């Protein structure tokens, strides 16, 4: 477990390991008995609803540890890396050929959202009821209208 990270998962920060972990005499190791995502969903029920009830699911959304660190990280939202790097790790075809073309996807802060423009400015990585995991209904242009 990474301790002293900039962003810590609350149970890890409070040293409440038993919130997620139990001792397995069978495996002779500390385990997450309820597994992922069920162990995560015990506290993050809003994410469970998003992942399980979305009409457009993100195939890896229930594999929380694909993107998130369970203990601590240097990234907001306990992400294992910056959003662009995480997303393009699987979606490398969008590094050049993304539908927004020349729109900045890194290093530019959105005046409306006060955060760096990234994939999650337009897409919901946990699931959506809109095409392409878009955050807003009405198609691609409706997403543009959120800032422009």
trRosetta pair geometry for C-beta under 8 A, 3 or more apart (Angstrom, degrees):
i j d omega theta_ij theta_ji phi_ij phi_ji
1 12 5.8 -166 -169 -145 129 119
1 17 7.9 -113 -47 -104 159 108
1 71 4.2 -173 -150 -132 84 152
1 72 7.3 77 174 12 79 99
2 5 5.0 56 127 -46 112 120
2 69 7.1 -21 33 172 126 142
2 71 5.2 134 39 104 74 122
2 72 4.4 -128 91 66 96 99
2 73 7.1 84 76 -72 145 44
3 8 7.6 30 -139 -114 53 125
3 12 7.3 -151 -96 159 75 102
3 71 7.6 -71 -66 164 54 117
3 72 6.5 109 -105 16 25 151
4 72 7.4 121 55 127 33 162
5 8 5.6 140 64 -75 94 75
5 69 7.9 -99 164 100 178 151
5 71 7.4 113 8 118 138 83
5 72 3.1 158 32 149 133 114
5 73 5.4 60 176 13 147 10
5 74 6.1 -116 -164 -60 95 56
6 72 7.8 146 45 178 43 100
6 73 7.4 -45 52 106 85 45
6 74 4.9 69 19 -131 119 56
7 72 6.4 167 91 -155 52 70
7 73 5.6 -20 66 67 101 72
7 74 7.0 125 18 -138 92 11
7 75 6.6 -74 31 78 138 35
7 76 6.1 154 -71 -109 157 32
7 77 7.6 -1 164 22 160 21
7 78 5.8 -142 123 -76 119 57
8 12 5.5 -134 -177 86 96 103
8 13 3.7 110 119 -69 136 107
8 71 7.2 -38 -148 158 73 56
8 72 4.3 -20 -109 -102 67 108
9 12 4.5 69 66 14 92 112
9 13 6.7 -175 78 -13 40 89
9 69 7.4 -141 -34 106 114 77
9 70 6.0 -27 -24 169 164 43
9 71 5.7 -102 22 -138 117 16
9 72 6.3 -121 4 -65 76 58
9 78 5.8 48 -70 -102 88 144
10 13 5.6 -57 -140 37 29 112
10 14 6.1 13 165 -6 66 111
11 14 6.0 -65 -142 48 28 101
11 16 4.5 -95 -154 75 77 97
11 17 7.1 125 152 -89 104 23
11 19 3.8 -120 -128 53 140 145
11 20 5.9 135 100 -14 159 104
12 15 7.4 26 -178 -79 33 35
12 16 7.9 -87 -54 48 18 66
12 17 7.5 55 -106 -89 57 66
12 70 7.3 129 -47 133 132 67
12 71 4.3 136 -115 -147 162 67
12 72 5.9 -139 107 -39 144 93
13 72 7.4 110 -66 -81 83 115
16 19 4.6 54 125 -24 104 113
17 20 6.9 -78 -175 49 48 84
17 21 4.8 -31 162 42 88 123
17 30 7.5 -32 163 -164 128 142
18 21 6.3 -79 -100 67 30 73
18 22 7.1 63 -140 -86 71 61
19 43 7.9 25 170 -47 118 134
20 32 5.4 -29 162 -119 91 97
20 39 5.5 79 -146 170 83 126
20 70 6.9 162 168 178 170 125
21 30 4.8 13 -175 177 128 106
21 31 6.7 144 -148 74 75 27
21 32 6.0 -59 -94 -83 60 59
21 33 7.8 115 -156 -12 30 83
22 30 7.3 165 82 -152 24 65
22 31 6.2 -29 64 65 73 78
22 32 7.9 106 18 -125 76 20
22 33 4.6 9 31 -33 125 123
23 29 7.8 -175 -149 102 59 22
23 30 6.0 -43 -97 -99 58 63
23 31 7.8 102 -140 19 14 79
24 27 4.0 28 104 35 130 100
24 28 7.0 -63 94 -11 78 19
24 29 5.8 -6 52 61 104 65
24 30 7.4 150 10 -119 83 13
24 31 4.6 32 -23 4 125 127
24 33 7.4 159 -71 -89 100 88
25 28 6.8 23 -162 -76 33 57
27 31 6.1 79 54 -49 146 129
32 35 5.9 120 109 -92 99 22
32 36 6.6 39 106 -40 148 80
32 39 4.8 -72 175 -31 111 170
32 70 8.0 -92 -75 -151 145 164
33 39 7.4 125 62 -85 56 119
34 38 4.4 -120 159 105 100 108
34 39 3.9 142 77 -71 104 78
34 42 6.9 69 91 -36 166 125
35 38 5.4 52 70 37 84 104
35 39 5.8 174 69 -14 27 104
36 39 6.0 -52 -79 40 52 103
36 40 5.9 45 -133 -14 76 114
36 62 7.9 142 144 155 78 67
36 63 6.8 70 126 -143 118 45
36 64 5.3 -124 -165 33 117 104
36 65 5.8 -29 -153 -9 172 106
37 40 4.9 -63 -163 46 68 115
37 41 5.4 69 139 -31 92 104
37 48 7.2 158 134 -99 125 84
37 51 7.2 -52 142 81 174 169
37 62 4.6 -105 -17 -167 138 74
37 63 7.3 -101 -54 -75 99 21
37 64 5.4 120 -110 -24 89 108
38 41 5.6 -54 -141 35 31 112
38 42 7.2 51 156 -38 60 88
39 42 6.1 -36 -166 2 34 115
40 43 7.1 -78 -177 46 42 87
40 44 5.3 -25 156 35 81 123
40 47 7.2 -51 135 80 110 137
40 64 4.9 112 -52 -33 169 164
40 70 8.0 -111 -88 -112 103 100
41 44 5.8 -80 -114 70 34 77
41 45 6.1 74 -178 -94 74 52
41 47 6.9 -130 -106 77 71 93
41 48 4.0 72 -137 -72 114 125
42 45 7.7 -25 176 -58 11 85
44 47 4.2 0 149 23 111 119
44 48 6.6 134 107 -23 73 85
45 48 5.1 -45 -149 31 45 119
45 49 6.5 48 153 -21 69 98
46 49 5.8 -48 -152 33 34 112
46 50 6.5 36 149 -19 63 106
47 50 5.4 -53 -148 38 36 114
47 51 6.0 32 156 -17 69 108
47 126 5.7 -111 -149 -143 82 146
48 51 6.0 -58 -144 40 27 106
48 52 5.8 2 167 1 65 118
49 52 6.5 -67 -133 49 21 96
49 53 5.3 -14 180 11 63 126
50 53 6.9 -61 -113 48 12 90
50 54 6.1 29 174 -47 55 110
50 61 7.7 -119 112 175 95 142
50 124 7.4 -117 -173 157 126 129
50 126 4.4 36 122 125 129 124
50 127 5.1 157 155 52 76 107
51 54 6.7 -49 -148 5 15 113
51 57 6.9 59 -168 -138 57 99
51 58 7.8 -74 -125 46 78 87
51 61 4.5 -174 -121 125 102 123
51 62 5.4 124 176 -72 142 79
51 126 5.4 -82 -69 -179 77 88
51 127 5.3 152 -111 -13 34 134
52 62 8.0 72 -66 -83 76 116
52 127 8.0 -151 10 5 22 171
53 127 7.5 131 67 117 53 146
54 57 5.1 135 81 -83 111 60
54 58 7.8 14 82 -3 157 71
54 126 7.4 162 -38 121 145 69
54 127 2.8 -157 -10 161 161 118
54 128 5.6 53 -153 31 122 19
54 129 6.2 -132 -149 -61 67 59
55 128 7.6 -54 54 107 74 50
55 129 4.8 63 23 -131 108 65
56 127 6.6 160 87 -164 59 69
56 128 4.9 -20 66 72 110 80
56 129 6.6 149 13 -121 92 13
56 130 6.5 -74 21 69 141 32
56 131 6.5 160 -82 -112 157 23
56 132 7.4 -18 172 20 155 15
56 133 5.7 -149 120 -74 120 56
57 61 6.4 -125 -175 24 83 131
57 127 5.0 -23 -121 -115 52 109
58 61 4.1 100 71 -42 99 108
58 124 7.9 -140 -32 107 127 67
58 125 5.6 24 -59 -177 176 50
58 126 6.4 -124 26 -154 127 7
58 127 5.5 -126 3 -71 85 59
58 133 5.8 47 -71 -98 101 139
60 63 4.8 -62 -166 45 73 113
60 66 4.7 -48 171 46 125 171
60 67 7.5 115 124 -24 120 102
60 90 7.3 -152 -9 -66 149 167
61 125 6.6 161 -100 144 94 68
61 126 4.9 111 -147 -144 126 47
61 127 5.6 -28 -53 -41 175 91
63 66 4.4 62 109 -25 105 114
64 67 7.2 -86 -177 49 42 81
64 68 5.2 -41 166 46 83 120
64 70 7.7 81 114 -77 118 90
65 68 6.2 -82 -104 69 36 72
65 69 7.6 62 -137 -108 75 27
65 70 6.3 -29 -97 -37 102 102
67 79 5.9 -41 164 -134 86 80
67 80 6.1 -152 -175 13 33 101
67 86 5.3 64 -128 -164 93 140
67 125 6.9 62 -52 151 173 149
68 77 7.2 -90 -107 138 102 80
68 78 4.7 45 -157 109 94 103
68 79 6.2 -60 -100 -99 58 40
68 80 6.7 -163 -115 -30 7 86
69 72 6.3 -55 116 65 131 19
69 73 4.2 143 26 -50 141 114
69 78 5.1 -131 54 178 76 89
69 79 7.4 42 1 119 87 10
69 80 5.4 127 -48 -85 89 74
70 78 7.6 68 -87 173 16 138
72 78 7.3 -93 -125 -125 25 90
73 78 5.4 119 22 -152 121 49
73 79 6.3 -149 111 69 158 41
73 80 6.3 -119 -117 -103 145 35
75 78 7.1 62 83 174 85 7
75 79 4.0 -72 113 66 136 91
75 80 7.0 -21 32 50 139 9
75 81 6.5 113 -46 173 154 5
75 82 6.3 -162 -116 -80 127 47
76 79 6.7 19 75 12 51 107
79 82 7.2 84 113 -109 137 16
79 83 6.8 -55 -153 -72 167 62
79 86 6.3 -89 -171 -46 116 149
80 86 6.7 118 60 -95 89 112
81 85 4.3 -84 138 89 128 125
81 86 5.1 163 68 -57 98 84
81 89 7.7 101 57 -39 145 134
82 85 4.9 83 61 13 81 106
82 86 7.0 -153 91 -8 37 91
82 106 7.6 66 141 -126 140 111
82 118 7.4 -141 163 -117 92 145
83 86 5.7 -60 -148 38 29 111
83 87 6.1 19 162 -13 68 111
83 116 7.9 174 30 90 122 113
83 118 4.0 82 81 155 136 148
83 119 5.4 -156 151 36 110 95
83 120 5.4 -101 -148 1 146 109
84 87 6.2 -61 -144 41 25 104
84 88 5.9 7 166 -3 65 116
84 105 5.8 122 -106 132 118 105
84 106 5.0 -26 -39 -75 159 114
84 118 5.5 -117 -51 -142 82 102
84 119 6.4 148 -95 -16 53 101
85 88 6.3 -61 -133 48 23 98
85 89 6.3 44 157 -43 59 100
86 89 5.8 -49 -160 10 26 119
87 90 6.9 -76 -173 45 36 89
87 91 5.4 -28 160 38 77 118
87 94 7.5 -49 136 71 107 134
87 118 7.8 153 5 166 137 98
87 119 4.3 67 -33 -8 170 167
87 125 7.6 -119 -90 -98 101 120
88 91 5.6 -76 -112 75 39 75
88 92 5.4 78 178 -98 77 52
88 94 6.4 -128 -106 71 84 91
88 95 5.1 75 -145 -71 132 96
89 92 7.3 -4 -159 -59 8 89
91 94 4.6 4 145 16 107 118
92 95 5.6 -18 -167 -11 57 115
93 96 7.7 -72 -176 44 42 84
93 97 5.8 -41 163 53 77 116
94 97 6.4 -93 -113 70 37 66
94 98 4.2 61 -165 -81 87 91
95 98 7.6 100 -22 -32 5 102
98 101 7.0 -133 83 -38 75 22
98 103 7.8 -92 100 49 122 99
98 105 7.2 66 43 -53 168 145
99 140 6.4 -97 137 -132 143 146
100 103 3.8 -49 150 26 118 130
100 105 7.6 130 74 -65 133 104
100 122 7.8 176 -52 -17 139 164
103 117 7.6 -110 154 150 97 144
104 107 6.8 -97 -176 64 123 79
104 108 4.1 64 111 9 150 139
104 117 5.6 93 100 73 90 134
105 117 6.2 -108 -130 119 30 93
105 118 5.9 72 179 -129 73 42
105 119 6.6 38 -162 -54 116 63
106 116 6.7 11 -148 172 44 123
106 117 7.4 -107 -53 80 16 76
106 118 6.5 53 -87 -98 61 82
107 116 6.7 21 -51 -143 12 116
108 116 6.8 107 65 -150 38 69
108 117 5.0 -11 80 23 93 115
109 114 6.8 0 179 -156 111 32
109 115 6.7 -153 -143 126 80 10
109 116 5.7 -56 -93 -87 61 48
109 117 7.2 168 -130 -17 13 77
110 113 4.1 31 86 36 127 98
110 114 7.1 -60 80 -12 76 20
110 115 6.3 -1 37 62 100 57
110 116 7.5 88 -3 173 82 10
110 117 4.9 109 -50 -70 99 87
110 121 6.2 140 -39 -131 150 133
110 147 6.1 -85 -155 -118 114 135
111 114 7.6 22 -164 -70 25 56
111 147 7.8 121 52 -154 80 99
112 146 7.0 174 110 143 159 80
112 147 5.1 -146 15 -115 140 79
113 117 7.8 117 51 -86 130 64
113 121 6.3 -155 15 -129 166 95
113 147 7.7 -51 -16 -91 100 111
115 118 7.7 -61 131 10 104 103
115 121 7.6 -169 87 -88 103 95
117 121 5.0 -19 -147 -36 64 160
118 121 5.7 133 52 -18 49 96
119 122 7.0 -82 -176 47 39 87
119 123 5.4 -33 162 40 81 119
119 125 7.6 68 115 -66 114 105
120 123 6.0 -79 -107 69 39 73
120 124 7.3 68 -144 -105 79 33
120 125 6.0 -47 -97 -21 103 105
121 147 8.0 6 168 -42 121 138
122 134 6.2 -43 163 -133 83 75
122 135 6.1 -149 -177 8 31 104
122 143 4.8 56 -142 -177 101 138
123 128 7.5 -103 -160 -33 63 143
123 132 6.9 -87 -107 137 106 82
123 133 4.4 47 -159 107 97 106
123 134 6.2 -60 -101 -97 60 36
123 135 6.6 -158 -114 -34 9 85
124 127 6.4 -41 112 68 111 29
124 128 4.6 132 49 -68 118 101
124 133 5.4 -140 55 176 66 89
124 134 7.6 32 5 122 86 14
124 135 5.2 119 -41 -91 95 75
125 133 7.0 52 -91 173 29 145
127 133 7.0 -104 -140 -124 21 94
128 132 8.0 -15 64 86 144 41
128 133 4.5 138 9 -146 127 47
128 134 6.0 153 161 56 163 41
128 135 6.8 -109 -114 -90 129 32
129 137 7.4 -24 95 -80 97 102
130 133 7.3 60 78 178 81 9
130 134 4.1 -76 112 66 127 92
130 135 7.2 -33 42 53 140 9
130 136 6.7 43 -54 84 171 25
130 137 5.2 -150 -93 -94 118 56
131 134 6.1 20 72 8 61 114
131 139 7.2 11 43 -111 127 53
132 140 7.6 23 43 -81 148 89
134 137 7.7 136 99 -84 114 27
134 139 7.8 75 42 -170 173 13
134 140 7.2 -137 -94 -94 147 50
134 142 7.8 92 153 75 142 102
134 143 5.4 -107 -157 -67 117 129
135 143 6.8 104 47 -118 85 101
135 146 7.8 16 83 -57 118 164
136 142 5.1 -143 117 126 114 106
136 143 5.2 160 47 -89 112 64
136 146 6.0 -178 -27 -58 156 125
137 142 6.4 -40 100 114 40 163
138 141 7.2 -84 130 74 98 76
138 142 3.0 103 86 -59 115 154
138 143 8.0 178 74 -29 92 59
138 145 7.9 -34 100 31 141 133
139 142 5.5 109 59 3 60 102
139 143 7.8 -112 113 -4 42 88
140 143 5.8 -54 -164 28 40 112
140 144 6.9 39 145 -18 68 102
141 144 5.3 -47 -153 32 45 116
141 145 6.4 52 148 -26 68 101
142 145 5.5 -48 -151 29 36 118
142 146 7.5 54 148 -36 58 88
143 146 5.9 -36 -170 3 40 116
144 147 7.0 -80 -173 47 42 86
144 148 5.3 -27 162 35 83 121
145 148 6.4 -79 -110 64 29 76
